[in-house]
Structures are given as C-alpha cells and as structure tokens.
Amino acid sequence: MDPGPQAYGAGKVGGQFNIQNFVRKPHVFVRLLSLLFGLIVYFCASSGSWTTDTKTNEEVCMFKLKSFGCHIGGVVGFTSVIGAAVFVGGEYYFENVPSVKSRKHYVLIDLGFSSLWSFWNFLLFIYLSNSWSDTPDFPDSISTANPTTAIYFALFAIFSWGTSAYFSYQRYQMGVDPAFVSSFEADQFGAYDETQNNSSNESPFNKQMSGKSKYIK
C-alpha cells in the first residue's frame, strides 16, 4: 500500500489511531524497550544494589563499596525512562504535526538525545562493569543479582538507544517529499491567496465610493 507523499517518514495529518499499529512501529517498539531497560537499570542500581556493611553496620553501594555507582546508575536509568516516555508521546503526535519545520526539529532532537543517551549508557556500562570487577566478594547470604542485572541492561540500553538514533537519522535522510503539502499549510496559504486576490480585484473606484459612503452616513 502506497503511503503517499511524506515528510520525515510520516504522511499527511489525519487518520484514525490504532494502538496495535502504533506499538508495532519500529520507532515506538524500540522506545518501549528503552523505557523498560531504563526502569530495570534504575531500580536495580538505585534501590537494589545496596547492602549493609558487616564491619560498620552502614548501608553501602555494592559497586566497589562506593555510592557513586548506585547514584549514577539511578540517574541514567531514570532519565532513560523519562526520555523514552516523552518520545513515545512524541511519536503519537508526530503524524498530527502539520508543520514541516516542526517535524524536522523533532527528528533532530530525537537524533541528538538518542545518540547522547546511547553514549551515556555506554559510559555507565563501562563504569559499573569495572567497578563490579574490583568489588570484593560478598558472602553467599547476600544476593548480587541486582548489580549484575543493572550492568546487563545498561548494555542492552546502548543498542536500543543507538537503534533509535539510527531510525531518526533515516528519517532525517528521507527529508520532505516534493509532493508533500500539509493540510494546515495548504489552508493557510489558500486563505492568504484568497485575501490577496480579493484585495487586488477591488477597483480603486469602489474603494473611494466605500470611503465616501462612510462620510455620508
């Protein structure tokens, strides 16, 4: 089925919303994966990677026994969740945006944020994995599932955000189809042309007569 003329990967404004078709879109599906990975990293790093030091009876982060690993994991994971949720909402409104410039700005912001957050998850993965390798062994009574889970899903998030950046780059490369004219812009230009034509078709004599009639009244 021919999708018709498009601007940055989306057609004209309009059409019914179908939740199944929406979720199946590659952009949306990858965003949902990033959201899920961010949630797992956030909870496993910020909440599940703390334990009680048997010597001091103080709560310590399991990553090299320094709190930075748990804090930075929570920040990156939480921002991933917020960013993914925002862009899922943006995908919902994207096809209803009539302005070509607004679509271009959205695609560029998407490309920049997705690339940046893929890089941040890469840094997080490197830091957490190195910190975990330098962490002393814990007793068998202490579960280490949460720290290792945070490391693995930080790795998965690198690819999910990288895929989103790739999709956005493809959209940017597609650009605007010459045949694409949004209904909003067409209406605006149509109304402007009609006003200009009516103004130009009105003779000077009619304008003078209309002015005199005002004074007569």
N, C-alpha and C positions, 0 to 999 in steps of 0.2 A: 504494500500500500504506500503510495507516494505521500510523504508528509507535507509536500508543498514547500514554498519558499520559507526559509528560516533565517533567524538572526541569532548567532552564537548558540546554535544547537536547539533552538526552540522555535515553534511556529507562531502563527498569529494568536492574538488574545482570544480567549473563548474556549468553549468545550466543557463537557461535564467532567467532574473529578471522580476518579475511580481509585479507591485505596489500594487495590491489588496491583493495578498497573503502576501506581505511584511507587510502591515499595519495590517492585521488580526493576525499576530503573537503575542502571549501574551506579549513577551518582548517589542515589538515595541509599541503595543497599550498602555501598562502601561506607557512607556516613554512619549508618546504623551500626556497622561493625566497629568503626572508630569510637562511637559512643559507648558500645559495650566494652571494648578494650579499655577505654578510659575509666569506666566505672570500676572494673576489676583492679586496675593499677591503683586507683585512688583508695579503695577500701583495703586492699592487701598491703599497700605501703604505709598509708597514714594511720590505719587502725589495727591491722593485723600483724604488723612487724615489730611490735613492742613486747618486751618481756621484762621480768624482774631480775635484777642482778642479785645473785645469791650472796655476794660479799657485802654489798651496800644496802640491799633491800630497796633499791631505787629502780624505777622503770627506765629502761634503756632501749634504744633502737637496735635491732638485730644486725643492721648493716654496719659492720666494723665498730659496733657499740657507740656510734655517733648519731646524733639526732638528725643531722643534715640529710642523710639518705631517705629517711621516712618523710621529712618535710618536703623535700624537692619532688619525691615521688607523688605525694599528695597534691602538690601544686600543679605539676604537669598533667596528672590524671584528671584533676578537677577541671582544668582549663580545656582539656580534650573533650570532656563531656559537654561543657557549655558551648564550645566552638562547634562541635558536631551537631548539637541540638539546634543551634542558630542556623547552620547551613542546611539542615533538613527542612526547617521552616522556610529558608530562602528558596529551596528547590520547589516548594509548594507554590510560592508566589512568583517564581521566575517566569513561567509561561504566561502569567497575567500582567507582566510588566510591559507596557506598550512602547516605552522609550528605548531606542537602540542604545543610546549613551548609558542609560541606567543598567542595561544588561551587560554592557562592556565593563562598567565599573564593578559590577557584582562578580563577573568572571575573573577580573584581575585581582580583586580582594580575595576571592576563593583560592586562586593560584598562589598568591603570596602567603596566606595563612596556612594553607595545606603544606606548602614546601617548608615553611618555618617550623611547623609542628612535627613534621616528619623528622626534621633535623634535631629538634628538642628531644623527641623520643629516642633518637639515636644516642644523643649525649646521655640521656637518663639510663639507657640500657648499658652503655659502657661503664658509667659510674657505679651503678648498682651491681653489675656483674663483677667488677674489680673489687668493690667493697666487700661483696659476699665471699670472694675467694680469699680475702685477707682476714675474714672473720674467724675467730677461734670456734672450735666445735662446741655445740651445745649438748647438754645431757639428753638422753633419749626421751625423757619426760616432756621436753619442750619441742613442740611441733615447728618445723621450719617450712611448712607448706606455703604460707603466705608470702614470705620473701622470694622464694623461687618462682611462685606464680606471678608476682609483680614483675620479675625480670623477664619471664617468657612473654607476658602480654605487652610489655614495653617494646619487645622485639616485634611482635605482631603489629603493634600500632605504627611502627616505622613504615611497614608496607601498606597498611590501609590508608594512612595519610599521604604516602607517596603516590598511591594509585589515584587518590582524589586530585592531587596536583597534576597528574598526567591527564586525567579526564578534563580538567579545567584548561590545560594547555591545548588539548584537542579542540575544545570549544573556541578558544581564542583564535586558533589557526583557521577554523571554519569561517569566522567573520560573519559578514552580512551578505545574504543573497541579494543580488541586484533587484530581483523581482519582489523582495520583501518590503511591504509598506504596512506598518501597524495601523489598525483601525483608528486608534486615538490620534496619531499624527495625521492621518488622512482627513479625519473630521476637522482637525484644527486648521490645516491648510485649505481645506474646502470652504470652511466658514470664512477664512481670511480672504480668499479669492472672490467669494461671492460679495463680500462687503466692498472690496475694491472695485469690482465690476459695477455694482450699483452706484457707487460714488462717481465713477468715471462716466457712466452713461447719463447721469443727470446733467442737463444743459445749464449753462450759466444763467439763461433767461429764467428758468424755473427756480434757480436759487435766489435770483433777485426778486422774483414775484413772491416767493415764500417769505423773503425778508420784509417786503413791503406790507404783505398781509398781516404780519405781526404788529407793525406800527399802526396800521389801520384799526386793528382790533383794540 
